[in-house]
Protein backbone atom coordinates (compact mmCIF):
# COMPACT_ATOMS: atom_id res chain seq x y z
CA UNK A 1 0.00 0.00 0.00
CA UNK A 2 2.89 2.30 0.86
CA UNK A 3 4.50 1.62 -2.49
CA UNK A 4 1.31 2.46 -4.30
CA UNK A 5 1.14 5.85 -2.60
CA UNK A 6 4.75 6.55 -3.57
CA UNK A 7 3.94 5.77 -7.19
CA UNK A 8 0.97 8.16 -7.04
CA UNK A 9 3.20 10.86 -5.55
CA UNK A 10 5.78 10.51 -8.29
CA UNK A 11 3.08 10.67 -10.90
CA UNK A 12 1.79 13.86 -9.31
CA UNK A 13 5.23 15.46 -9.26
CA UNK A 14 5.82 14.61 -12.91
CA UNK A 15 2.40 15.35 -14.32
CA UNK A 16 0.69 17.37 -11.59
CA UNK A 17 -0.07 20.35 -13.70
CA UNK A 18 -1.61 18.23 -16.41
CA UNK A 19 -3.68 16.25 -13.98
CA UNK A 20 -4.76 19.37 -12.14
CA UNK A 21 -5.90 21.11 -15.31
CA UNK A 22 -7.76 18.05 -16.42
CA UNK A 23 -9.39 17.61 -13.08
CA UNK A 24 -10.35 21.24 -12.90
CA UNK A 25 -11.91 21.11 -16.32
CA UNK A 26 -13.31 17.60 -15.89
CA UNK A 27 -15.09 15.81 -13.14
CA UNK A 28 -13.40 17.77 -10.40
CA UNK A 29 -14.51 21.00 -12.08
CA UNK A 30 -18.03 19.70 -12.03
CA UNK A 31 -18.17 18.55 -8.44
CA UNK A 32 -15.82 21.04 -6.82
CA UNK A 33 -17.87 23.60 -4.89
CA UNK A 34 -17.33 27.12 -6.08
CA UNK A 35 -14.61 28.85 -4.10
CA UNK A 36 -13.33 25.62 -2.45
CA UNK A 37 -9.55 24.91 -2.35
CA UNK A 38 -8.77 21.28 -3.34
CA UNK A 39 -5.42 19.59 -2.51
CA UNK A 40 -4.46 16.86 -4.98
CA UNK A 41 -2.37 14.93 -2.43
CA UNK A 42 -5.24 15.20 -0.05
CA UNK A 43 -7.52 13.92 -2.75
CA UNK A 44 -5.17 10.97 -3.18
CA UNK A 45 -5.10 10.39 0.54
CA UNK A 46 -1.46 11.48 0.89
CA UNK A 47 -0.16 13.44 3.83
CA UNK A 48 2.39 16.15 3.47
CA UNK A 49 2.41 19.86 2.98
CA UNK A 50 0.82 21.84 0.26
CA UNK A 51 0.79 25.57 -0.25
CA UNK A 52 -2.34 27.27 -1.42
CA UNK A 53 -3.24 30.95 -1.21
CA UNK A 54 -6.33 31.87 0.74
CA UNK A 55 -8.59 34.67 -0.47
CA UNK A 56 -7.33 38.16 0.27
CA UNK A 57 -8.82 40.10 3.11
CA UNK A 58 -9.42 43.85 2.75
CA UNK A 59 -6.24 44.71 4.70
CA UNK A 60 -3.75 41.80 4.56
CA UNK A 61 -2.59 39.02 2.24
CA UNK A 62 -1.81 35.73 3.96
CA UNK A 63 -0.42 32.42 2.72
CA UNK A 64 -1.51 29.39 4.67
CA UNK A 65 -0.47 25.79 4.56
CA UNK A 66 -3.13 23.19 4.58
CA UNK A 67 -2.96 19.43 4.86
CA UNK A 68 -6.58 18.65 4.29
CA UNK A 69 -9.28 19.43 1.80
CA UNK A 70 -10.87 22.79 2.50
CA UNK A 71 -14.44 22.26 3.55
CA UNK A 72 -16.83 24.25 1.33
CA UNK A 73 -18.57 26.99 3.26
CA UNK A 74 -22.28 26.75 2.61
CA UNK A 75 -24.17 29.88 1.68
CA UNK A 76 -25.86 31.21 4.78
CA UNK A 77 -28.13 33.96 3.43
CA UNK A 78 -30.55 34.82 6.21
CA UNK A 79 -33.50 37.15 5.84
CA UNK A 80 -33.46 40.13 8.14
CA UNK A 81 -36.70 40.23 10.01
CA UNK A 82 -38.39 43.60 9.73
CA UNK A 83 -39.47 45.25 12.93
CA UNK A 84 -43.14 44.91 13.61
CA UNK A 85 -44.94 48.05 12.42
CA UNK A 86 -47.55 49.71 14.55
CA UNK A 87 -51.11 49.18 13.36
CA UNK A 88 -52.26 51.80 10.83
CA UNK A 89 -55.53 52.45 12.58
CA UNK A 90 -58.87 52.84 10.82
CA UNK A 91 -59.87 56.28 9.57
CA UNK A 92 -62.66 57.65 7.41
CA UNK A 93 -60.12 59.83 5.58
CA UNK A 94 -59.25 59.17 1.95
CA UNK A 95 -56.32 60.76 0.09
CA UNK A 96 -56.34 60.77 -3.71
CA UNK A 97 -58.82 57.89 -3.71
CA UNK A 98 -57.02 55.71 -1.15
CA UNK A 99 -57.81 55.24 2.53
CA UNK A 100 -55.30 56.84 4.89
CA UNK A 101 -54.18 55.96 8.44
CA UNK A 102 -55.70 57.37 11.62
CA UNK A 103 -54.10 60.66 12.71
CA UNK A 104 -51.58 60.70 9.84
CA UNK A 105 -50.21 64.03 8.61
CA UNK A 106 -51.36 63.76 4.99
CA UNK A 107 -50.27 67.21 3.76
CA UNK A 108 -47.74 69.76 4.94
CA UNK A 109 -46.39 72.96 3.42
CA UNK A 110 -43.83 75.34 4.96
CA UNK A 111 -43.18 77.26 1.71
CA UNK A 112 -39.43 76.84 1.47
CA UNK A 113 -40.26 76.47 -2.24
CA UNK A 114 -43.49 76.53 -4.22
CA UNK A 115 -43.10 73.05 -5.70
CA UNK A 116 -44.82 72.27 -8.99
CA UNK A 117 -45.40 68.68 -7.88
CA UNK A 118 -47.62 69.99 -5.10
CA UNK A 119 -49.17 73.23 -6.36
CA UNK A 120 -50.81 74.39 -9.57
CA UNK A 121 -50.52 78.12 -10.25
CA UNK A 122 -53.81 79.01 -11.90
CA UNK A 123 -53.61 81.20 -15.00
CA UNK A 124 -57.10 82.14 -16.18
CA UNK A 125 -59.84 84.74 -16.12
CA UNK A 126 -62.13 84.50 -13.11
CA UNK A 127 -65.69 83.39 -13.76
CA UNK A 128 -68.55 81.52 -12.15
CA UNK A 129 -69.62 81.09 -9.46
CA UNK A 130 -68.18 84.29 -7.91
CA UNK A 131 -67.34 86.29 -11.05
CA UNK A 132 -64.58 88.16 -9.24
CA UNK A 133 -63.10 91.16 -11.06
CA UNK A 134 -59.67 89.68 -11.60
CA UNK A 135 -57.32 87.75 -13.86
CA UNK A 136 -55.28 85.06 -12.13
CA UNK A 137 -51.70 85.04 -13.33
CA UNK A 138 -48.32 83.72 -12.26
CA UNK A 139 -46.52 87.06 -12.04
CA UNK A 140 -43.66 87.79 -9.65
CA UNK A 141 -45.56 90.75 -8.24
CA UNK A 142 -48.69 88.65 -7.61
CA UNK A 143 -47.35 85.31 -6.29
CA UNK A 144 -44.00 85.14 -4.48
CA UNK A 145 -42.15 83.76 -1.45
CA UNK A 146 -40.45 85.77 1.30
CA UNK A 147 -38.61 84.01 4.14
CA UNK A 148 -40.59 80.78 3.76
CA UNK A 149 -43.97 82.51 3.58
CA UNK A 150 -46.31 82.63 0.59
CA UNK A 151 -47.49 86.08 -0.52
CA UNK A 152 -50.41 86.63 -2.90
CA UNK A 153 -51.08 90.26 -3.82
CA UNK A 154 -53.63 91.92 -6.17
CA UNK A 155 -52.52 94.62 -8.61
CA UNK A 156 -54.14 96.75 -11.31
CA UNK A 157 -54.44 95.39 -14.84
CA UNK A 158 -53.66 98.84 -16.23
CA UNK A 159 -50.37 98.85 -14.30
CA UNK A 160 -49.23 95.81 -16.27
CA UNK A 161 -50.67 96.48 -19.73
CA UNK A 162 -51.03 100.25 -19.83
CA UNK A 163 -53.53 102.87 -18.71
CA UNK A 164 -57.00 102.29 -20.17
CA UNK A 165 -56.13 98.81 -21.40
CA UNK A 166 -59.17 97.17 -19.79
CA UNK A 167 -61.55 99.41 -21.74
CA UNK A 168 -59.61 99.33 -25.01
CA UNK A 169 -60.05 97.13 -28.05
CA UNK A 170 -57.15 94.72 -27.68
CA UNK A 171 -57.83 91.04 -27.04
CA UNK A 172 -56.06 89.40 -24.11
CA UNK A 173 -55.28 85.75 -24.81
CA UNK A 174 -53.56 83.73 -22.09
CA UNK A 175 -52.58 81.18 -24.76
CA UNK A 176 -51.06 77.82 -23.84
CA UNK A 177 -50.29 78.94 -20.30
CA UNK A 178 -54.00 79.11 -19.50
CA UNK A 179 -55.14 76.51 -16.97
CA UNK A 180 -58.80 77.02 -17.85
CA UNK A 181 -60.83 75.66 -20.74
CA UNK A 182 -59.08 76.66 -24.01
CA UNK A 183 -60.87 79.06 -26.39
CA UNK A 184 -63.43 79.95 -23.70
CA UNK A 185 -63.70 83.19 -21.66
CA UNK A 186 -61.52 81.45 -19.08
CA UNK A 187 -58.57 81.85 -21.46
CA UNK A 188 -59.37 84.69 -23.86
CA UNK A 189 -61.40 87.89 -23.56
CA UNK A 190 -61.77 91.12 -25.52
CA UNK A 191 -63.28 94.42 -24.36
CA UNK A 192 -66.53 95.38 -26.09
CA UNK A 193 -68.68 98.37 -25.23
CA UNK A 194 -69.45 98.16 -21.50
CA UNK A 195 -67.91 94.67 -21.24
CA UNK A 196 -64.39 95.40 -20.06
CA UNK A 197 -61.47 93.21 -19.12
CA UNK A 198 -61.11 92.45 -15.38
CA UNK A 199 -59.55 95.57 -13.83
CA UNK A 200 -57.29 93.64 -11.41
CA UNK A 201 -54.70 90.85 -11.55
CA UNK A 202 -54.17 88.48 -8.65
CA UNK A 203 -52.80 85.05 -7.78
CA UNK A 204 -54.41 81.68 -7.09
CA UNK A 205 -52.63 78.42 -6.26
CA UNK A 206 -54.39 75.11 -5.80
CA UNK A 207 -53.74 71.42 -5.29
CA UNK A 208 -56.39 70.66 -7.94
CA UNK A 209 -54.22 68.24 -9.93
CA UNK A 210 -51.93 67.09 -7.10
CA UNK A 211 -53.78 66.45 -3.85
CA UNK A 212 -57.36 65.93 -2.75
CA UNK A 213 -58.88 64.29 0.30
CA UNK A 214 -62.13 63.32 1.96
CA UNK A 215 -62.54 64.17 5.67
CA UNK A 216 -59.72 65.49 7.80
CA UNK A 217 -58.41 68.38 9.88
CA UNK A 218 -57.03 71.45 8.09
CA UNK A 219 -54.88 74.09 9.78
CA UNK A 220 -53.65 77.24 8.01
CA UNK A 221 -51.61 79.94 9.73
CA UNK A 222 -51.97 83.16 7.79
CA UNK A 223 -52.39 86.91 7.82
CA UNK A 224 -55.39 88.09 5.80
CA UNK A 225 -55.17 90.98 3.28
CA UNK A 226 -56.21 94.62 3.83
CA UNK A 227 -57.85 96.94 1.31
CA UNK A 228 -61.32 97.74 0.04
CA UNK A 229 -63.08 94.87 -1.77
CA UNK A 230 -60.11 92.50 -1.32
CA UNK A 231 -60.72 89.15 0.33
CA UNK A 232 -58.81 85.93 1.06
CA UNK A 233 -59.65 82.77 -0.86
CA UNK A 234 -58.97 79.99 1.62
CA UNK A 235 -61.24 77.22 0.42
CA UNK A 236 -61.80 73.53 0.03
CA UNK A 237 -63.34 72.99 -3.41
CA UNK A 238 -64.78 69.76 -4.83
CA UNK A 239 -62.43 67.71 -6.95
CA UNK A 240 -65.22 67.00 -9.43
CA UNK A 241 -68.63 68.47 -10.17
CA UNK A 242 -70.21 65.24 -8.98
CA UNK A 243 -73.43 66.94 -7.88
CA UNK A 244 -73.32 69.70 -10.47
CA UNK A 245 -71.38 72.85 -11.46
CA UNK A 246 -70.71 75.91 -9.33
CA UNK A 247 -71.82 75.58 -5.73
CA UNK A 248 -74.14 72.65 -6.44
CA UNK A 249 -71.18 70.50 -5.38
CA UNK A 250 -70.53 72.76 -2.38
CA UNK A 251 -67.60 74.78 -1.03
CA UNK A 252 -65.98 74.92 2.42
CA UNK A 253 -64.79 78.42 3.33
CA UNK A 254 -61.91 78.02 5.80
CA UNK A 255 -61.57 81.70 6.72
CA UNK A 256 -62.92 84.93 5.29
CA UNK A 257 -62.63 88.58 6.27
CA UNK A 258 -63.24 91.48 3.86
CA UNK A 259 -60.29 93.82 3.53
CA UNK A 260 -62.54 96.86 4.11
CA UNK A 261 -61.84 98.65 7.38
CA UNK A 262 -65.50 98.65 8.48
CA UNK A 263 -65.85 94.90 7.87
CA UNK A 264 -62.54 93.40 8.96
CA UNK A 265 -63.52 92.87 12.61
CA UNK A 266 -65.79 90.00 11.58
CA UNK A 267 -64.32 86.59 10.73
CA UNK A 268 -66.43 84.02 8.96
CA UNK A 269 -66.14 80.41 7.93
CA UNK A 270 -68.67 77.84 6.83
CA UNK A 271 -70.17 76.04 3.87
CA UNK A 272 -71.80 77.32 0.70
CA UNK A 273 -74.74 75.38 -0.68
CA UNK A 274 -75.83 77.31 -3.74
CA UNK A 275 -75.66 80.44 -5.85
CA UNK A 276 -78.47 82.25 -4.06
CA UNK A 277 -77.70 84.69 -1.29
CA UNK A 278 -79.31 82.32 1.21
CA UNK A 279 -77.29 79.39 -0.11
CA UNK A 280 -74.13 81.45 0.40
CA UNK A 281 -74.95 82.66 3.91
CA UNK A 282 -77.29 80.13 5.62
CA UNK A 283 -74.44 78.05 7.10
CA UNK A 284 -71.84 80.81 7.43
CA UNK A 285 -70.51 81.10 11.01
CA UNK A 286 -69.03 84.38 12.26
CA UNK A 287 -66.85 85.64 15.11
CA UNK A 288 -66.63 89.32 16.05
CA UNK A 289 -63.44 90.82 17.45
CA UNK A 290 -62.44 94.13 18.98
CA UNK A 291 -59.43 94.15 16.61
CA UNK A 292 -59.24 93.60 12.87
CA UNK A 293 -58.68 90.01 11.83
CA UNK A 294 -56.26 91.07 9.08
CA UNK A 295 -53.85 92.82 11.43
CA UNK A 296 -51.93 89.78 12.69
CA UNK A 297 -51.31 86.11 11.93
CA UNK A 298 -53.93 83.61 13.10
CA UNK A 299 -54.32 79.86 12.99
CA UNK A 300 -57.50 78.92 11.12
CA UNK A 301 -58.73 75.35 11.46
CA UNK A 302 -61.51 73.20 9.98
CA UNK A 303 -62.38 69.73 11.24
CA UNK A 304 -64.32 67.94 8.51
CA UNK A 305 -66.11 64.77 9.59
CA UNK A 306 -68.83 62.65 7.92
CA UNK A 307 -71.57 64.19 10.03
CA UNK A 308 -70.23 67.51 11.34
CA UNK A 309 -67.88 70.33 10.29
CA UNK A 310 -66.22 72.47 12.97
CA UNK A 311 -64.57 75.88 12.52
CA UNK A 312 -62.05 77.43 14.92
CA UNK A 313 -59.43 80.17 15.09
CA UNK A 314 -56.44 80.13 17.45
CA UNK A 315 -57.97 76.98 19.03
CA UNK A 316 -61.27 78.76 19.76
CA UNK A 317 -64.28 77.02 18.21
CA UNK A 318 -66.73 79.54 16.81
CA UNK A 319 -68.97 77.40 14.65
CA UNK A 320 -70.21 73.85 14.12
CA UNK A 321 -72.36 72.61 11.27
CA UNK A 322 -74.20 69.33 11.73
CA UNK A 323 -75.88 67.63 8.85
CA UNK A 324 -79.69 67.47 9.30
CA UNK A 325 -81.20 64.03 9.84
CA UNK A 326 -82.35 63.87 6.23
CA UNK A 327 -79.41 65.82 4.85
CA UNK A 328 -79.06 69.35 3.53
CA UNK A 329 -81.40 68.44 0.68
CA UNK A 330 -84.28 68.46 3.18
CA UNK A 331 -83.90 72.19 3.95
CA UNK A 332 -86.78 73.91 2.15
CA UNK A 333 -85.45 77.34 3.11
CA UNK A 334 -82.50 76.90 0.75
CA UNK A 335 -84.94 76.92 -2.18
CA UNK A 336 -83.03 74.22 -4.01
CA UNK A 337 -84.17 72.99 -7.39
CA UNK A 338 -85.87 69.56 -7.43
CA UNK A 339 -83.08 68.22 -9.64
CA UNK A 340 -80.40 69.26 -7.12
CA UNK A 341 -82.39 67.85 -4.19
CA UNK A 342 -82.60 64.52 -5.99
CA UNK A 343 -78.83 64.48 -6.57
CA UNK A 344 -77.97 65.25 -2.93
CA UNK A 345 -80.42 62.65 -1.67
CA UNK A 346 -78.41 59.98 -3.48
CA UNK A 347 -75.38 60.81 -1.35
CA UNK A 348 -74.79 60.69 2.39
CA UNK A 349 -76.60 63.08 4.71
CA UNK A 350 -73.57 65.39 4.48
CA UNK A 351 -73.90 65.59 0.67
CA UNK A 352 -72.53 67.44 -1.21
CA UNK A 353 -69.64 67.38 1.28
CA UNK A 354 -69.04 63.64 0.99
CA UNK A 355 -66.63 63.76 -1.95
CA UNK A 356 -62.92 64.55 -2.14
CA UNK A 357 -61.93 68.23 -2.14
CA UNK A 358 -58.74 70.13 -2.86
CA UNK A 359 -57.09 73.18 -1.31
CA UNK A 360 -57.29 76.74 -2.70
CA UNK A 361 -55.17 79.74 -1.68
CA UNK A 362 -55.66 83.11 -3.33
CA UNK A 363 -56.87 86.69 -3.18
CA UNK A 364 -60.07 87.76 -4.88
CA UNK A 365 -61.34 91.23 -5.72
CA UNK A 366 -65.00 92.22 -6.02
CA UNK A 367 -67.53 89.93 -7.65
CA UNK A 368 -70.58 88.36 -6.06
CA UNK A 369 -68.89 87.54 -2.77
CA UNK A 370 -70.11 90.87 -1.34
CA UNK A 371 -73.88 91.26 -0.95
CA UNK A 372 -75.50 94.40 -2.30
CA UNK A 373 -75.78 97.17 0.29
CA UNK A 374 -78.73 99.47 0.81
CA UNK A 375 -76.47 102.42 1.63
CA UNK A 376 -74.91 102.20 -1.86
CA UNK A 377 -71.38 102.09 -0.47
CA UNK A 378 -70.53 99.13 -2.72
CA UNK A 379 -69.57 100.57 -6.12
CA UNK A 380 -71.30 97.88 -8.20
CA UNK A 381 -74.42 95.75 -8.24
CA UNK A 382 -74.38 91.98 -8.23
CA UNK A 383 -75.88 90.31 -11.29
CA UNK A 384 -75.41 93.53 -13.22
CA UNK A 385 -73.34 92.81 -16.36
CA UNK A 386 -71.90 96.32 -16.03
CA UNK A 387 -70.59 95.51 -12.55
CA UNK A 388 -66.89 95.37 -13.53
CA UNK A 389 -67.21 98.71 -15.33
CA UNK A 390 -68.94 100.28 -12.31
CA UNK A 391 -66.14 99.00 -10.10
CA UNK A 392 -63.40 100.20 -12.46
CA UNK A 393 -64.82 103.72 -12.60
CA UNK A 394 -64.41 103.97 -8.81
CA UNK A 395 -60.74 102.94 -8.96
CA UNK A 396 -59.47 106.23 -7.55
CA UNK A 397 -61.54 105.61 -4.42
CA UNK A 398 -60.92 101.96 -3.54
CA UNK A 399 -57.36 101.64 -4.82
CA UNK A 400 -56.13 104.29 -2.40
CA UNK A 401 -56.90 101.85 0.45
CA UNK A 402 -54.49 99.24 -0.95
CA UNK A 403 -50.96 99.16 0.42
CA UNK A 404 -48.12 97.06 1.80
CA UNK A 405 -50.52 94.83 3.74
CA UNK A 406 -52.85 94.10 0.85
CA UNK A 407 -51.35 90.65 0.43
CA UNK A 408 -52.42 87.31 1.84
CA UNK A 409 -49.44 85.86 3.73
CA UNK A 410 -49.48 82.13 4.49
CA UNK A 411 -46.98 80.77 7.01
CA UNK A 412 -47.78 77.06 6.92
CA UNK A 413 -50.46 74.47 6.16
CA UNK A 414 -51.05 71.11 7.82
CA UNK A 415 -53.73 68.53 7.10
CA UNK A 416 -54.27 65.40 9.19
CA UNK A 417 -56.40 62.33 8.72
CA UNK A 418 -59.16 61.83 11.28
Secondary structure, DSSP 8 states (H G I E B T S, - for coil): -HHHHHHHHHHHHHHHHHHHHHHHHSHHHHHS-TT----HHHHHT--S-EEEE----SS---EEEESS-----------------------S-EETTEE--TT-EEEEE--SS--TTT-EE--EE--TTT--SEEE---TTTEEESSS-EEEE-EEHHHHH-TTGGGSS-EEE-GGG--S-TTSTTTEEE-BTTB---SEEE-EEE-TTT--EESEEEEEEEE---STTEEEEEEEEESS-SS-SGGGG-EEEEEE--SSTTTTTEEEEEEE--SSHHHHHTEEEEEE-SS-TTSS-EEEEEEE-SSEEEEEETTEEEEEEE--TT-GGG-GGG---HHHHHHHHTS-TTTTSSS-EEEEEEEEESGGGS---TT--SSS-TT-TTHHHHHHHTHHHHGGG--TT-EEEEEEEEEE--
